[in-house]
Amino acid sequence: MMDVQLNSWLLFAHTQRHHAEVEIVSRFASGDVHRYTYDDFGRRSQQLMHALDRLELEPDAVVATMAWNHHRHLECYFGVPCTGRLLHTLNVRLAATELAYIIRDAGDRCILADPDMLPLLEQVRAEGGLGSVRHIVVLADHVPETSLEGVLAYEQLIAAEPDGYGQRDIAEATPLGLCYTSGTTGRPKGVVYTHRSTFLHALAGTSGAGMSLGPSDCTLPIVPMFHAMAWGMPQAAVAVGAKQVFAAGPLDPVAIAQLLVDEAVTVAAGVPTVWLGLIDALTAQGTRPPALRHLVCGGAQPPRPLIERYLRELDIPIIQAWGMTETSPLASLAWPRHAYRDLPSDEITTKARTQAGLPLPGVDLSVRDESGVEVPADGETMGDLCVRGPWVADSYFKNAESDKFDDGWFHTGDVAISAPNGYFVIADRTKDLIKSGGEWISSVDMEAQIMAMPQVFEAAVIAIADPRWLERPLAAVVPCPGETVTLEDVHAHLSAHGWARWQLPDRVEIIDQVPRTSVGKFDKKVLRTRFG
Ligand code: ADP
C-alpha cells in the first residue's frame, strides 16, 4: 500500500477539489450572516498561508487564534498547519492572567484575534503576556481603536496574496495543534495534536460510531473552536464535504434555534448546559428543526431528564460523548446498539443513552483499582479510567505531570464504571468523588438525582471536610423560580430513590446559579472555595 502521510493537506486539498460548491455559513452576534463556499474557503486559506510566510514567522512557529466560531477561524484551522506551523487555540473566556501564562508557556509568535478580543489582549500585555508575540492580526477588515502597536487587519493582510500555495508533503508526526486543558483540575496544561492524530480523529469523527457525518450533513458546532478544536467537528466536516454552520459569540439560544431551522442543520454538538439553555427556545418555535438527526453532547454527563425531554418533546436523540482535551477529544459515543431497537425507550436510555458510550475504534479503555488491577465490568464497581489510542496524548507539552503517562496509558483522573454490555459511564472525577469514611459517593449521580426534583432548576454536589468521615456531601441547589427547597426535601427525594442514609448530604445551600467554567461546565472549584 502507498505510504501516504496523514496530514491536513489530505483533508484540505480533497475538499477544495471535490466539495467546492458546498456552503459554509457564519452567523455573527450582530445578526449578520456570512456565506461562502469551500472553494472560497480553500482559496482564502491559501492566501493566509502565503501571508504567514511573508510575516517571516519561523517554519515551525506557534501561531495562536483568539476567536469565536466563524469562517475566518476555519481558515486559520487549515491555513496555519498547512504551512507546517502549530495552531494554538486560545480560550477567549479565560482571564488575562491565565492567558498571559498560557501564551508565555506556548511561546506564541503571532495571535490572530477577533476585534472584540483586543481589550483583553491589552490586559494580557499589562500582565507581561505578549513577550514572545511578534504580530497581532485582527480577524476583520480594519483595525479598531486599540493601544496595541502594529496590529494588522486580516483582510488587508491576505488580500494581495496568491490563492494557490502548492500542496506540501508534511510528515505526519509534525505537530499541528496545541490546546490547553481548561484547568478544571489544576493549572492548564498544553496538549499537542499531530497531523496524523488529527486526520485519524477526523475520520473517526465522521464514522457511524462517531458523530456520523457525511456529504448529506450540515454541522453546527456550538462547542467553541477554542476548546479542544470544537471536538474535531470542523475537520470532520471538511473531510467529507459536509455543509458547515457557525455561530460566533456567546450562546444566543433564540438565534441558534433559528439557525437549526433556517440552515437545515443535521448534527450539532455542545456541552449539556448548551442543550439545557436551548430547550425552551426550541420548544417555543413550535416545530422541531426539520433536518436535525441528533445532538452530540459531551464534556459532562447530560442529566437523564434532559435526554428524556429532548426525546419526548422534540423527538431529538442526544448522543452522549466522552473525551478530554488529552484525547483529541472524542474517545467514545453512546449510540444504542442494533439489538436495542425494539426495546421501550426508557430501557434504551438506561442501557445506552445515559452512558458515556462505546469506545471509538482504536481507542482502548481500562478501568482499574488502586493497585492497577482491572475491575470487573459489572455495572457497579468504580475504578480509575485509563485510555490509549492513536489520538490520545502520550505526554503533556513540556512534559508536565509525566506520571499520568508512565505505563503507556493516559491516566485520565476520571472514575468510571464498565457495564457487561460494553458501555461505560463516568461516575465522577477523582477530585470530585466524595470519600466518606472509606466509602465513595458519586457527586455526579447525586446532583443528577437532585436535578430530577421538579422544584430544582440545577444542583451541584461537592465534598466538604469532616472531622469524623473525612469528607461529606454538600448540595448547592438553584430552585426553580418561586420554589423552595430544604434539606428535608432533598433527603426525602433521595431516600425515595434508594439512597442510603449515610450517603445523604449534610448540607443544602441555596444559590442563584451554579458557577460555570470557561467552557460552560459546573465549576466546583468555586463552590469548594465558597462553602468548603
Ligand atoms: P477540563 O479537563 O479542563 O474540564 P476537558 O474538556 O478536557 O477540560 O474535560 C474533560 C473532562 O470532562 C473529562 O475528564 C470528564 O471528567 C468530563 N467529561 C467529558 N465527557 C463526559 C461525559 N460524557 N460524562 C461525564 N464527564 C465527562
Residues whose N, C-alpha, C, O or C-beta is under 5 A from the ligand:
A	BS01	ADP	T181 S182 G183 T184 C297 G298 G299 A300 Q301 A321 W322 G323 M324 T325 E326 A356 T412 D414 I426 R429
